[in-house]
Amino acid sequence: MTPSNNSKVIMKRILFFNLILFVATACAQEPEVESTEQVPLNEEVVEFNPLGELQTAYFASGCFWCVEAIYESVEGVAEAVSGYAGGDEKNPTYAEVSSGRTNHAEAVMVYYDSTRVNFETLVDVFFESHDPSTLNRQGPDSGTQYRSIAFYQNEREKEIIEEKILTLLTEKTYSRITTEVIPFEEFYEAEEYHQNYEELNPDNPYVRSVSKPRLNRFKEKMPKVLKHAD
């Protein structure tokens, strides 16, 4: 028996409705698949730390603006961070350290690639870029916060620093060395506005009259250790 025209219309509507339902359900599932695939990628980006595989060294030799710029000019150094070290106070601020109310000194944390520059060279940079014979003073800056400190993290680093000091005294480069040689304990990163200060504030009077000349004197002394533009 041949179906009536009404029956044919009803069957077509049912098939069309099922088709729409199938398509709508499939599209709704796609964002969930994409979201699941993106999670591992996002996690990898957040956890990636380009400095994590590098070695660290710590030095204090006057204003950290100057010291940071000096170390960042050295081949093999990826980053130098300004901060505070050498004292017992927790989480010191610049105002506290610069007032002399803490025992911290302005210091830098140096991230370096030991396959390109060794600790001995970093110690040479330290002694060639400041006057280690002045007590609690570097250039125009005076106070315990500007004293000379070479921090060591193991006995070999201590030996390297002490051997360098002995050489300087034996060769009569200096009649005395006031540099403190002490074990590293804690480094507190300085406020954000201190980071890369010399680079970001080239017209600052202190930078122009003190930091830049000090950096240039160092470059003249140790040209072979400097980074070279490609």
Beta strands, then each sheet from edge to edge (+ up, - down):
strand 1: 55-61
strand 2: 77-85
strand 3: 105-112
strand 4: 137-138
strand 5: 141-142
strand 6: 148-152
strand 7: 180-183
strand 8: 187-189
sheet 1: 7+ 6+ 1- 3+ 2- 8+
sheet 2: 4+ 5-
end
